[in-house]
Amino acid sequence: MARPLLFDRVAEQQAERARASLVRRLRTVDAAHGAYVTIGGRQLLNFASNDYLGLSQHAALREALTDAASRWGVGATAAQLLGGRRDEHAALEEALARWTGRERALLFSDGWAANLGTIAALLDRKDVCVQDKLNHASLLDAARLADCDLKRYRHADVDSARRQLESVTDAAAILATDGVFSMDGDIAPLRDLAALCREQHATLMVDDAHGFGVLGPDGAGSVAEAALTQDDAPILMATLGKALGVAGAFVAGSATLIDALVQNARTFIYATAIPPPLVAAARAAIDVARFETWRRDRLVRLIAHFRSIAAARRLALLPSPTPIQPLVIGASDAALAVAAKLEDAGFYVPAIRPPTVPDGKARLRITLTALHSESDVERLADAIAEALG
Ligand SMILES: Cc1ncc(COP(=O)(O)O)c(C=O)c1O
């Protein structure tokens, strides 16, 4: 019999990964308290969380969650279209639409579902999806699922994006980009991309998982910071599990877009609605994120402080203006060794390795949050300098 045995192949792949220092390891957090996590009985200062505003443990969110659980119980019990939609879902969608300056919004269970559902609902095999090379995996997989022509352009390079669009002028097109790149921390050239899309009759889609809550005058994200309206950036996706500290995601845009998603987005239609207590917590998070502006101010100060201290210690951080502050180490084994030394010194900063990042560009992905203090980031910079020897 010539048929390969599936789990023999899996075992070979795992052995290969181990030889290349690429095995992923699950760690269990025993407790989370402020900026600290306890792992394996040790308290570590956490620089790996996307809870940028420090809302995941906020009292207002906990209270909204428990109130909604008393009212609704826990689960939504069905898809939104089949009786799972509560007034909580409608209210959150309205609040998100208001905040982002869009006509409407639609909730999805998470960012993966939002990206897969949206692109596959709008594009088919006659169409083209033009994407930044460093886009999140869910956007790339979404184009594969849509079975459209996926064309990738050089990172943040508007001319390269233009060449890709100009190579297919007779196909409906979405140009999709992360607003803030998840492993590099830089911001997409959104104004130029919007101008390009206008000129090329393409539709701009922004995945603002890491900009939402963090950037823009009242935290409405990278698209608001770039002052792009619904006409400029017609498809906006953002998650509720990062700066908002909860879980879930939404797509915002015109009524035409949202109606199309309700009809065609399979990850929306065939998925149980987000549990009402989480929806209520997300709505409470919006008020905190929008109006407690000190959290964003503090992040801005921390980012500047960390970057200046890092520069003084000759740590070559990537040029990022956001809370994601990557330090490229290079080889995977070297990145793992630095992360292990940092853990010994009391810091949790996991190494990010290929294929999450390109070969030879393994890195520490340091994330700052409003829960950190200036002395926390100073101590981290010292520890990294020491670990790098
Ligand atoms: C840029 C980006 N888009 C989408 C997602 C997926 O979002 P979720 O975690 O809600 O599935 C992530 C990461 O989680 C992300 O970093």
The ligand as an SDF file (V2000), in Angstrom:
LIG
                    3D

 16 16  0  0  0  0  0  0  0  0999 V2000
   -4.1600   41.6620   12.5500 C   0  0  0  0  0  0  0  0  0  0  0  0
   -5.0330   40.5930   13.1390 C   0  0  0  0  0  0  0  0  0  0  0  0
   -6.1940   40.2970   12.5340 N   0  0  0  0  0  0  0  0  0  0  0  0
   -7.0110   39.3350   13.0110 C   0  0  0  0  0  0  0  0  0  0  0  0
   -6.6750   38.6250   14.1430 C   0  0  0  0  0  0  0  0  0  0  0  0
   -7.6050   37.5470   14.6140 C   0  0  0  0  0  0  0  0  0  0  0  0
   -8.4060   38.0560   15.6140 O   0  0  0  0  0  0  0  0  0  0  0  0
   -9.0480   37.0840   16.7190 P   0  0  0  0  0  0  0  0  0  0  0  0
   -7.9660   36.8050   17.7050 O   0  0  0  0  0  0  0  0  0  0  0  0
  -10.1800   37.8710   17.2870 O   0  0  0  0  0  0  0  0  0  0  0  0
   -9.4860   35.8610   15.9860 O   0  0  0  0  0  0  0  0  0  0  0  0
   -5.4720   38.9080   14.8040 C   0  0  0  0  0  0  0  0  0  0  0  0
   -5.0010   38.2100   16.0090 C   0  0  0  0  0  0  0  0  0  0  0  0
   -5.5160   37.6450   16.8410 O   0  0  0  0  0  0  0  0  0  0  0  0
   -4.6330   39.9160   14.2990 C   0  0  0  0  0  0  0  0  0  0  0  0
   -3.4720   40.2010   14.8920 O   0  0  0  0  0  0  0  0  0  0  0  0
  1  2  1  0
  2  3  1  0
  2 15  2  0
  3  4  2  0
  4  5  1  0
  5  6  1  0
  5 12  2  0
  6  7  1  0
  7  8  1  0
  8  9  2  0
  8 10  1  0
  8 11  1  0
 12 13  1  0
 12 15  1  0
 13 14  2  0
 15 16  1  0
M  END
$$$$
